[in-house]
Amino acid sequence: MLQKIDYPNQSSRNPLLVVHGLYGSARNWGVVCRKLSAERPVHAVDNRNHGESSWRDTHSYLDLAQDLAEVIEAEFGKVDLLGHSMGGKAAMTLALTRPDLVNRLIVADIAPVTYTHSQLQFIHAMRKVDITTVEKRSDALAQLEAAGVEDPTLRSFFTQSLDLKAKIWRLNLDTLEAEMPKIMSFPDISGEFTGKTLFLSGSNSDYVLPEHRPLIKSLFPKAAFVKISGAGHWLHAEKPAEFIATVDAWLKRGE
C-alpha cells in the first residue's frame, strides 16, 4: 500500500486526496495540504517508486491508478482527487477506470496526451551526484547545478527526495528511467468521467493547450478550465496562495 500523510479535520466534507508529480513526494505538498485542511480532511500519498512508498518494476498509469484505488477503497470509500503532472495523469486514469471512487477531480497542469519531451536528463543529473560526499543539502544543490540542472527551483525540488542520513535518493531511478515512455504517454481508455472536473493550469505553461480541449471534453464532459496568472508548470509551488484559494473556492462551490 502507498505511504501517505494525513491532515485531519472533523468536517463532514469529502476528503481530498493529493497525488504528487514525477520526482516528487507527499511531503512536497505540505504547505498546500495544511492550508486546504482548514476546511476538509486532506491526505497526500507517495506514489510507487517515490518517497516512502514501495519500489516496483513497473510505473504505468494503470499501475498508479490501481495503487490509488487500493488506498481509497481501504480507507475512504470515495474522495475528491487532486493530481499534479504525473499525479494528474494517474488521477485521470483512476477517474476514467474507477469513477465510483472519485467524487470530483482536479487536474493540475497536465493533459491526457502523450508528450514528446522527456525527463531523463534529470535522472542522469541525479545519478551524477556523489552522495557519499554530500553532508548538507547545499552540497547536493551544487552538484546538481554542475550536472546541468540550471533552474534553482528544480534543484531545490529534487533534493527534497534526497535522504541525507541514509545517503540515498528516495526515488527508484532505474524503474523511472525504464518506464519513462509510459510516464510521458497516456493510456488509451474508452469511456468518460462525468463528475465535476477542474483543469487548473499555469498561464506560462504549455502543458495544457487549446488543441487539447476537445479530447479533454470527450473524456471529462464537465471539465472547467482555469489558469493561474504568472505561474508555470509548478503552479502550486510558484503561486501557492493563488493555487490554494482557487482549489478551495472550486471545492466549496460544488458542495
C-alpha positions as CSV (number, residue, x, y, z in Angstrom):
1,M,0.0,0.0,0.0
2,L,1.1,3.6,-0.6
3,Q,2.5,5.6,2.2
4,K,0.6,8.8,3.0
5,I,0.5,11.9,5.1
6,D,-2.8,12.8,6.8
7,Y,-4.1,16.3,7.6
8,P,-7.2,15.5,9.6
9,N,-10.3,17.7,10.0
10,Q,-13.5,16.9,11.8
11,S,-15.6,18.4,8.9
12,S,-18.1,16.2,7.2
13,R,-16.9,17.4,3.8
14,N,-15.5,14.9,1.4
15,P,-11.8,14.0,2.0
16,L,-9.3,15.4,-0.5
17,L,-6.6,13.1,-1.8
18,V,-3.5,14.8,-3.3
19,V,-1.2,12.9,-5.8
20,H,2.2,14.4,-6.5
21,G,4.1,14.5,-9.8
22,L,7.3,12.9,-11.1
23,Y,10.3,13.1,-8.8
24,G,8.0,14.5,-6.0
25,S,6.5,13.2,-2.8
26,A,3.6,13.8,-0.4
27,R,6.0,15.9,1.7
28,N,6.4,18.5,-1.2
29,W,2.7,19.3,-0.8
30,G,2.8,20.0,3.0
31,V,2.0,23.8,2.8
32,V,-0.8,23.3,0.3
33,C,-2.3,20.4,2.2
34,R,-2.1,22.1,5.6
35,K,-3.9,25.2,4.2
36,L,-6.6,23.1,2.5
37,S,-7.2,21.0,5.6
38,A,-8.6,24.0,7.4
39,E,-11.9,23.2,5.6
40,R,-11.8,19.4,5.0
41,P,-9.7,16.3,5.7
42,V,-6.7,16.2,3.4
43,H,-4.4,13.3,2.6
44,A,-1.3,13.1,0.4
45,V,0.2,9.9,-0.9
46,D,3.7,8.9,-2.1
47,N,3.3,7.2,-5.5
48,R,5.1,3.9,-6.1
49,N,8.9,4.4,-6.7
50,H,8.8,7.7,-4.8
51,G,9.2,8.8,-1.2
52,E,8.4,6.3,1.4
53,S,6.2,4.0,-0.8
54,S,7.5,0.7,-2.2
55,W,9.7,0.3,-5.2
56,R,8.2,-1.7,-8.1
57,D,9.4,-2.8,-11.5
58,T,6.6,-1.0,-13.4
59,H,5.3,2.5,-13.5
60,S,2.3,2.7,-15.9
61,Y,-0.7,4.9,-15.2
62,L,-2.9,1.8,-14.8
63,D,-0.4,0.7,-12.1
64,L,-0.6,4.1,-10.4
65,A,-4.4,4.2,-10.6
66,Q,-4.7,0.7,-9.1
67,D,-2.4,1.8,-6.2
68,L,-4.7,4.8,-5.6
69,A,-7.8,2.6,-5.8
70,E,-6.5,0.3,-3.1
71,V,-5.9,3.2,-0.7
72,I,-9.3,4.8,-1.4
73,E,-11.2,1.5,-1.1
74,A,-9.4,0.6,2.1
75,E,-9.7,4.0,3.9
76,F,-12.2,6.4,2.3
77,G,-14.7,4.8,0.0
78,K,-14.8,7.9,-2.2
79,V,-12.7,11.1,-2.4
80,D,-12.2,14.3,-4.2
81,L,-9.0,13.8,-6.1
82,L,-6.2,16.4,-6.9
83,G,-3.2,15.3,-9.0
84,H,-0.4,17.3,-10.5
85,S,1.5,16.4,-13.6
86,M,2.3,12.7,-13.5
87,G,-0.1,12.5,-10.5
88,G,-2.7,14.3,-12.6
89,K,-2.5,11.6,-15.2
90,A,-2.8,8.9,-12.5
91,A,-5.8,10.7,-11.2
92,M,-7.4,11.0,-14.6
93,T,-6.8,7.3,-15.2
94,L,-8.4,6.4,-11.9
95,A,-11.4,8.6,-12.6
96,L,-11.9,7.0,-16.1
97,T,-11.5,3.4,-14.9
98,R,-13.0,3.6,-11.4
99,P,-15.4,6.6,-11.4
100,D,-17.1,5.0,-8.4
101,L,-14.1,6.1,-6.3
102,V,-13.9,9.7,-7.4
103,N,-16.4,12.4,-6.4
104,R,-14.7,15.4,-8.1
105,L,-11.4,15.7,-9.9
106,I,-8.8,18.5,-10.0
107,V,-6.0,18.1,-12.6
108,A,-3.1,20.5,-12.1
109,D,-1.2,21.4,-15.3
110,I,-1.3,18.3,-17.4
111,A,-3.5,16.9,-20.2
112,P,-4.4,13.3,-21.1
113,V,-2.0,13.3,-24.0
114,T,1.4,11.9,-24.9
115,Y,4.2,14.5,-24.6
116,T,7.2,14.4,-26.9
117,H,9.7,15.7,-24.3
118,S,11.5,13.5,-21.7
119,Q,12.5,14.0,-18.2
120,L,15.5,11.6,-18.4
121,Q,18.1,14.4,-18.2
122,F,17.1,14.9,-14.5
123,I,17.7,11.2,-13.7
124,H,21.1,11.5,-15.3
125,A,21.9,14.6,-13.3
126,M,20.8,12.9,-10.0
127,R,23.0,9.9,-10.8
128,K,26.0,12.3,-11.2
129,V,25.6,13.4,-7.6
130,D,28.2,11.7,-5.4
131,I,26.0,11.1,-2.4
132,T,28.9,9.8,-0.3
133,T,30.4,13.3,-0.3
134,V,27.1,15.1,0.5
135,E,27.0,16.3,4.1
136,K,24.3,19.0,3.7
137,R,21.7,19.9,1.1
138,S,23.8,22.7,-0.3
139,D,26.4,20.1,-1.4
140,A,23.8,18.3,-3.5
141,L,22.5,21.6,-4.9
142,A,26.0,22.4,-6.1
143,Q,26.5,19.0,-7.7
144,L,23.1,19.2,-9.5
145,E,24.0,22.6,-10.9
146,A,27.3,21.2,-12.1
147,A,25.4,18.3,-13.7
148,G,23.3,20.7,-15.8
149,V,20.2,21.4,-13.7
150,E,20.1,25.2,-14.4
151,D,16.8,26.0,-12.7
152,P,17.4,26.6,-8.9
153,T,13.8,25.8,-8.2
154,L,14.2,22.3,-9.7
155,R,17.5,21.8,-7.9
156,S,15.8,22.5,-4.6
157,F,12.8,20.3,-5.5
158,F,15.0,17.3,-6.4
159,T,17.0,17.5,-3.2
160,Q,13.7,17.1,-1.2
161,S,13.9,13.4,-2.3
162,L,17.5,13.0,-1.1
163,D,17.7,11.3,2.3
164,L,20.9,12.8,3.7
165,K,21.0,10.5,6.7
166,A,20.7,7.3,4.6
167,K,22.6,8.8,1.7
168,I,20.1,7.6,-0.9
169,W,17.6,9.0,-3.3
170,R,14.0,8.3,-2.3
171,L,13.3,7.7,-6.0
172,N,13.6,4.4,-7.9
173,L,15.7,5.9,-10.7
174,D,16.2,2.6,-12.5
175,T,12.4,1.9,-12.9
176,L,11.6,5.6,-13.6
177,E,14.2,5.6,-16.4
178,A,13.0,2.3,-17.9
179,E,9.3,3.4,-17.8
180,M,9.8,7.0,-19.0
181,P,8.0,6.3,-22.3
182,K,4.9,5.3,-20.3
183,I,5.2,8.3,-18.0
184,M,5.3,10.6,-20.9
185,S,2.3,8.9,-22.5
186,F,-1.4,8.4,-21.5
187,P,-3.2,5.1,-21.7
188,D,-5.9,4.5,-24.4
189,I,-9.0,4.4,-22.2
190,S,-12.6,4.3,-23.5
191,G,-15.4,5.9,-21.6
192,E,-15.7,9.1,-19.7
193,F,-15.8,10.6,-16.2
194,T,-19.0,12.5,-15.7
195,G,-18.1,14.1,-12.4
196,K,-17.2,17.7,-12.0
197,T,-13.6,18.3,-13.1
198,L,-11.3,21.3,-12.9
199,F,-8.2,21.6,-15.2
200,L,-6.1,24.1,-13.3
201,S,-3.0,25.4,-15.3
202,G,-0.3,27.9,-15.1
203,S,-0.6,30.8,-17.7
204,N,3.1,30.4,-18.5
205,S,2.9,26.7,-19.0
206,D,2.5,24.8,-22.3
207,Y,1.3,21.5,-20.9
208,V,-2.4,22.2,-21.4
209,L,-3.0,23.8,-24.8
210,P,-6.2,24.9,-26.6
211,E,-5.9,22.0,-29.0
212,H,-6.1,19.5,-26.1
213,R,-9.6,20.7,-25.1
214,P,-11.7,18.6,-27.5
215,L,-10.1,15.4,-26.2
216,I,-10.4,16.6,-22.6
217,K,-14.1,17.4,-23.1
218,S,-14.7,14.0,-24.7
219,L,-13.2,12.2,-21.6
220,F,-14.4,14.7,-19.0
221,P,-17.5,16.4,-20.3
222,K,-18.0,18.6,-17.2
223,A,-14.4,19.9,-17.4
224,A,-13.9,23.6,-16.5
225,F,-10.6,25.4,-17.2
226,V,-8.8,27.9,-15.1
227,K,-5.4,29.5,-15.4
228,I,-3.3,31.0,-12.6
229,S,-1.6,34.1,-13.9
230,G,2.2,34.2,-13.8
231,A,2.5,30.5,-12.9
232,G,4.3,27.8,-14.9
233,H,4.1,24.0,-14.6
234,W,4.9,24.0,-10.9
235,L,2.0,26.3,-10.2
236,H,1.4,25.1,-6.6
237,A,4.9,26.0,-5.7
238,E,5.2,29.2,-7.7
239,K,1.9,30.7,-6.7
240,P,0.8,28.7,-3.6
241,A,-1.7,31.3,-2.3
242,E,-3.5,31.6,-5.6
243,F,-3.4,27.8,-6.1
244,I,-4.9,27.1,-2.7
245,A,-7.5,29.8,-3.0
246,T,-8.6,28.5,-6.4
247,V,-8.9,24.9,-5.3
248,D,-10.7,25.8,-2.1
249,A,-13.2,28.0,-3.8
250,W,-13.9,25.4,-6.5
251,L,-14.4,22.7,-4.0
252,K,-16.7,24.8,-1.9
253,R,-18.8,25.8,-4.9
254,G,-19.5,22.1,-5.7
255,E,-20.7,21.2,-2.2
